[in-house]
Each structure stands twice: as structure tokens, then as C-alpha cells.
């Protein structure tokens, strides 16, 4: 097999992976997989939450606030792609919201933002929101302590 043939085989495998991923996670999920956003640690975050779900995945959420609204958010997980995508979308949904609005977010809001998501992995959306709300709680406690 020459280089051209090998590249054609590899391109075919890659396209199959992309197609299967899109079927499972939809277009938004595929795009987030290919172009990660809202992931990683935020230095000097005003709020941090970390929770390990029943599935064993640990989710971390980092929030920065400006005028009591989230101006930056990110997530980190040691879990599967489903956890990564849910953390990313939860962080994205947090941008521009105040603590009360963050406490009103649900796993359903994350799933709606993603669009298509495997039913057996939906618990990841709830883990992401619970972790974000843990971060908001830490932020609120810190704010009370500073007054």
C-alpha cells in the first residue's frame, strides 16, 4: 500500500468516526468534540466546584465574576466525552448569568443546548449543573465572608 492509498483509508476511517459521533451527539456535539471550548482551568477563578458522580467521573467547574455576573467559565473532567461536552455546555450557559440564574439552571437546560445526546449518558448533564452550582455556592459563601 502506498502513501496515497494509506491516506485514503485513514480519511475513510476518520469520516466514519465523525459520522458516528454526529449520529450520537448531533452536530453541536461533534463540533464541540472537534473544537473544544470552555475547557481547562481558569487561573484566579472566583468560584470552583468539584464533584465526583455516581459514574466515577469527576467534574470541575471554574467561574470568574464581574459585577456579580459570570464573565468567564470553564470545565474540566477526568471522564468520558459525554462528561466533557456537558461540562463545556454548562460553562457556556453560565456566561452572563448571576448566581440566582445559575441556581435555576438544570440538566435539561444543558441537554437542550446540546440538542442530541445519548439517553444513557444524560446523567452527565446533571453532574455538570450540580458541579456548577457547587461552585456558585462556594462563591456566595466567599461573598458573605467578605462583608
ABEGO torsion letter per residue (X at the ends): XBAAAAAAAAAAAAAAAAAAAAAAAEAAAAAAAABBBGBEBBBGBABBBBBBBAAGBBBBBBBBBBGGBBABBBBBBABBAAAAAAAAAAAAAABGBBAAAAAABBAAAAAAAAGBBBAAAAAAAAAAAAAAAAAAAAAAAAAAAAX
